[in-house]
Amino acid sequence: MASDGSSSNPGRLCLLETVNHWKYMLTIMERDSCQPGDFEKIEKAVQQTFDWLDKNKHAKKEECYRRERNLMRLGERVLYRSDCGLPREPEDEPADAPPLKRPAM
């Protein structure tokens, strides 16, 4: 069991995974492609959440889940307004693309 309480608190573990996700997203987002101030909002929210996790090792799972939802909402709002230079998925596959085959089970 981890000494920081992560493995005994699923909310804390989930929040930590979300923070790490957005920390990674910041590495692939292009600051100049975001709306003014949006990149910094996510950056600040990620740092504040890391700081909060450090100070609240035994936080209740409900508080962790609340903070996770808030971080996700902020990040999704930013990406909804502007893609921040993230690569896009192709709109459609070519008509002549072979169908995907699933492995036999």
C-alpha atoms as a printed R data frame, in Angstrom:
    type eleno elety resid chain resno       x       y       z
1   ATOM     1    CA   MET     A     1   0.000   0.000   0.000
2   ATOM     2    CA   ALA     A     2   1.324   3.449  -0.900
3   ATOM     3    CA   SER     A     3   2.284   5.698   1.992
4   ATOM     4    CA   ASP     A     4   0.604   8.713   0.377
5   ATOM     5    CA   GLY     A     5  -2.880   7.199   0.689
6   ATOM     6    CA   SER     A     6  -3.456   6.919  -3.079
7   ATOM     7    CA   SER     A     7  -4.130   3.195  -3.174
8   ATOM     8    CA   SER     A     8  -6.573   3.327  -0.263
9   ATOM     9    CA   ASN     A     9  -8.544   6.247  -1.700
10  ATOM    10    CA   PRO     A    10  -9.925   5.688  -5.189
11  ATOM    11    CA   GLY     A    11 -10.934   9.351  -5.438
12  ATOM    12    CA   ARG     A    12  -7.378  10.497  -4.767
13  ATOM    13    CA   LEU     A    13  -5.981   8.034  -7.311
14  ATOM    14    CA   CYS     A    14  -8.515   9.159  -9.915
15  ATOM    15    CA   LEU     A    15  -7.666  12.822  -9.280
16  ATOM    16    CA   LEU     A    16  -3.959  12.085  -9.555
17  ATOM    17    CA   GLU     A    17  -4.502  10.352 -12.901
18  ATOM    18    CA   THR     A    18  -6.536  13.311 -14.165
19  ATOM    19    CA   VAL     A    19  -3.875  15.788 -13.074
20  ATOM    20    CA   ASN     A    20  -1.189  13.729 -14.806
21  ATOM    21    CA   HIS     A    21  -3.357  13.593 -17.941
22  ATOM    22    CA   TRP     A    22  -3.639  17.389 -18.078
23  ATOM    23    CA   LYS     A    23   0.026  17.793 -17.250
24  ATOM    24    CA   TYR     A    24   0.767  15.657 -20.309
25  ATOM    25    CA   MET     A    25  -1.754  17.597 -22.401
26  ATOM    26    CA   LEU     A    26   0.137  20.799 -21.558
27  ATOM    27    CA   THR     A    27   3.269  19.279 -23.088
28  ATOM    28    CA   ILE     A    28   1.560  18.701 -26.448
29  ATOM    29    CA   MET     A    29  -0.644  21.810 -26.564
30  ATOM    30    CA   GLU     A    30   0.647  24.846 -28.409
31  ATOM    31    CA   ARG     A    31   0.393  27.855 -26.098
32  ATOM    32    CA   ASP     A    32   0.067  30.319 -29.006
33  ATOM    33    CA   SER     A    33  -2.781  28.344 -30.597
34  ATOM    34    CA   CYS     A    34  -4.973  28.604 -27.496
35  ATOM    35    CA   GLN     A    35  -7.293  31.494 -26.728
36  ATOM    36    CA   PRO     A    36  -5.452  34.157 -24.684
37  ATOM    37    CA   GLY     A    37  -5.067  32.985 -21.099
38  ATOM    38    CA   ASP     A    38  -6.534  29.498 -21.602
39  ATOM    39    CA   PHE     A    39  -3.222  27.624 -21.542
40  ATOM    40    CA   GLU     A    40  -2.270  29.450 -18.350
41  ATOM    41    CA   LYS     A    41  -5.645  28.587 -16.741
42  ATOM    42    CA   ILE     A    42  -5.010  24.873 -17.223
43  ATOM    43    CA   GLU     A    43  -1.380  25.232 -16.160
44  ATOM    44    CA   LYS     A    44  -2.427  27.028 -12.961
45  ATOM    45    CA   ALA     A    45  -5.237  24.547 -12.209
46  ATOM    46    CA   VAL     A    46  -2.858  21.584 -12.628
47  ATOM    47    CA   GLN     A    47  -0.284  23.137 -10.288
48  ATOM    48    CA   GLN     A    48  -2.926  24.083  -7.705
49  ATOM    49    CA   THR     A    49  -4.305  20.549  -7.769
50  ATOM    50    CA   PHE     A    50  -0.842  19.010  -7.342
51  ATOM    51    CA   ASP     A    51  -0.246  21.353  -4.402
52  ATOM    52    CA   TRP     A    52  -3.616  20.446  -2.903
53  ATOM    53    CA   LEU     A    53  -2.868  16.725  -3.257
54  ATOM    54    CA   ASP     A    54   0.456  17.210  -1.456
55  ATOM    55    CA   LYS     A    55  -1.235  19.015   1.433
56  ATOM    56    CA   ASN     A    56  -4.270  16.717   1.667
57  ATOM    57    CA   LYS     A    57  -2.911  13.183   1.641
58  ATOM    58    CA   HIS     A    58  -6.000  11.836   3.410
59  ATOM    59    CA   ALA     A    59  -8.674  13.872   1.650
60  ATOM    60    CA   LYS     A    60 -12.137  12.388   1.359
61  ATOM    61    CA   LYS     A    61 -12.915  10.736  -1.942
62  ATOM    62    CA   GLU     A    62 -15.878  13.067  -2.542
63  ATOM    63    CA   GLU     A    63 -13.571  16.103  -2.422
64  ATOM    64    CA   CYS     A    64 -11.117  14.383  -4.770
65  ATOM    65    CA   TYR     A    65 -13.905  13.582  -7.227
66  ATOM    66    CA   ARG     A    66 -15.207  17.166  -7.045
67  ATOM    67    CA   ARG     A    67 -11.765  18.553  -7.825
68  ATOM    68    CA   GLU     A    68 -11.330  16.046 -10.640
69  ATOM    69    CA   ARG     A    69 -14.629  17.101 -12.250
70  ATOM    70    CA   ASN     A    70 -13.667  20.770 -11.992
71  ATOM    71    CA   LEU     A    71 -10.290  20.165 -13.636
72  ATOM    72    CA   MET     A    72 -11.863  18.103 -16.427
73  ATOM    73    CA   ARG     A    73 -14.523  20.757 -17.070
74  ATOM    74    CA   LEU     A    74 -11.919  23.486 -17.297
75  ATOM    75    CA   GLY     A    75  -9.739  21.501 -19.684
76  ATOM    76    CA   GLU     A    76 -12.665  20.467 -21.860
77  ATOM    77    CA   ARG     A    77 -13.968  24.059 -22.060
78  ATOM    78    CA   VAL     A    78 -10.557  25.245 -23.217
79  ATOM    79    CA   LEU     A    79 -10.269  22.529 -25.841
80  ATOM    80    CA   TYR     A    80 -13.855  23.148 -26.969
81  ATOM    81    CA   ARG     A    81 -13.110  26.819 -27.637
82  ATOM    82    CA   SER     A    82  -9.770  26.183 -29.306
83  ATOM    83    CA   ASP     A    83  -7.918  23.016 -30.183
84  ATOM    84    CA   CYS     A    84  -4.647  24.582 -28.909
85  ATOM    85    CA   GLY     A    85  -2.700  23.055 -31.771
86  ATOM    86    CA   LEU     A    86  -3.578  19.454 -30.904
87  ATOM    87    CA   PRO     A    87  -3.593  17.024 -33.815
88  ATOM    88    CA   ARG     A    88  -7.041  16.194 -35.135
89  ATOM    89    CA   GLU     A    89  -8.380  12.789 -36.052
90  ATOM    90    CA   PRO     A    90  -9.145  12.309 -39.752
91  ATOM    91    CA   GLU     A    91 -12.770  13.234 -40.452
92  ATOM    92    CA   ASP     A    92 -13.648  10.154 -42.477
93  ATOM    93    CA   GLU     A    93 -11.862   7.072 -43.653
94  ATOM    94    CA   PRO     A    94 -11.422   6.738 -47.396
95  ATOM    95    CA   ALA     A    95 -14.292   4.906 -49.076
96  ATOM    96    CA   ASP     A    96 -11.917   2.215 -50.319
97  ATOM    97    CA   ALA     A    97 -10.394   1.510 -46.882
98  ATOM    98    CA   PRO     A    98 -10.674  -2.158 -45.893
99  ATOM    99    CA   PRO     A    99 -12.913  -2.872 -42.905
100 ATOM   100    CA   LEU     A   100 -11.203  -3.422 -39.582
101 ATOM   101    CA   LYS     A   101 -10.893  -7.081 -38.614
102 ATOM   102    CA   ARG     A   102 -11.260  -8.067 -35.018
103 ATOM   103    CA   PRO     A   103  -9.040 -10.838 -33.675
104 ATOM   104    CA   ALA     A   104 -10.727 -14.183 -33.127
105 ATOM   105    CA   MET     A   105 -11.502 -14.912 -29.507
